[in-house]
Amino acid sequence: MIEGEEQLLLLDTYHLVPEDYIKFINTDKCAIFFVGYPDISPQEKLKEMRTFDKREENRILTDDELLENLKKKIDESNYLERECKKYHLPFINTSYERDKVINDSIDEISNYILN
């Protein structure tokens, strides 16, 4: 977000929303790809996390605590997806087949950088 930088790609894990990107980033010089999981239920995501997520901070939380957090994250993902549609920005939906979707998206991002 610094004026005059030559950055072509901005990776932000949470803080930048589509409206900020449109207002504050030179969209001719920087692409953005938003990621979220708006279509999965909190219960499905919890099962996925309990199976695959080995991070200690998630292991120490109860199912009820994680479900509460997941509901918020899914709501945020729904918001991001709506805003991306509004501003015609790419949104990567990782609700299902997460690894495949991410790998396919890496190809899309690489093509953007190389062209």
N, C-alpha and C positions, 0 to 999 in steps of 0.2 A: 504494500500500500504506500510505499515511498515513491514520491514523484521522481521520474527520471531513471528508475532502475530498469535493467534490461531483463528482468525475470520474465520468462515465457510461461511458466506454470506455477500456480499457487496451490499448495496443498494445505488445507485447513481442516482440522478434525472436528471443529464445532463452532467456532466463534463468528464466522462470517456467514451471513444469510444472503440469499439472492439479491435482495434490495440493496444491501451494502455493496455487493460486487458491482452492481449497475451504477450506483452513485459514486463510488470511491476508486474503482480500479479502471485503468485504461484497458477496456475490453478488446481493443485492437492488438494489444501486446501481450495479453495474459488470458489464458483459458482457465476455466474452473469446471470441476466435475463434482457434483454433490452426491453423497452416498447415504442411503438409509434403508430401513426395512419396514415400510408402511403396511404391507399386506399380511404379515404373519401375526398370529395371535400371541399375546403375552405367554400363554401356556406352552405353545409350540416353541417359542424362542427360549423359554426357561428349560425345556427338555433338551434343546440343542446345546445350550450353555452348559448344562449339567453333564452332558456327554462329552463335549469337545473343549470347553473353556477351562484351562488349567490355572488361570490367574488366581493367586491367593486371595486378592480382595473380593473376588466373586465367590470363592469357596467358603469364606467365613460368614457370608450372608445367608439368612434363612430363605426358604422359597418365597415366603410372603414379602420379605424385603426386596428380593430380586424382582418379583412380579410387580411391585409398586414402581420400581425403577424402570422396568421394561415398558410399562404402560406409558410412562412419561416419554421414553425414547421413541416409542411407536407414534405417539401424538406429535412429537417433534419431526419425525420422519414424514408423517402425513402433511404437516405444514410445509416442510422443505419441498416435497414433491409438488404440492399445489403452487408454491411460489416459483419453482423452476418452470412449470408449465406457463405461468403468467408471464415470465420474463424470457421464455424460450431458451432456457439453459438446460444442459444435460443433467439428468438425475439417474444415478445407478442404483437400481432396486436390488438389494441383496436379501430380500425376504426368503427366497428359496434358492437352492443350488448356489449358495454363497461363493464357494471356491471357483466354480465354473464362471459365474457372473464376473467375479473379480478378475480372473485370468482374461476373459474376453474384453473387459474394460481396459486392462493394461495394454492390450493390443490397440484399442481405440485411442488411448492417450498417447501411446508411442507414435502412432500414425500422425496425430496432431503435432507432436513435437518435431517430427522429422520432415513435415511438409511446410 
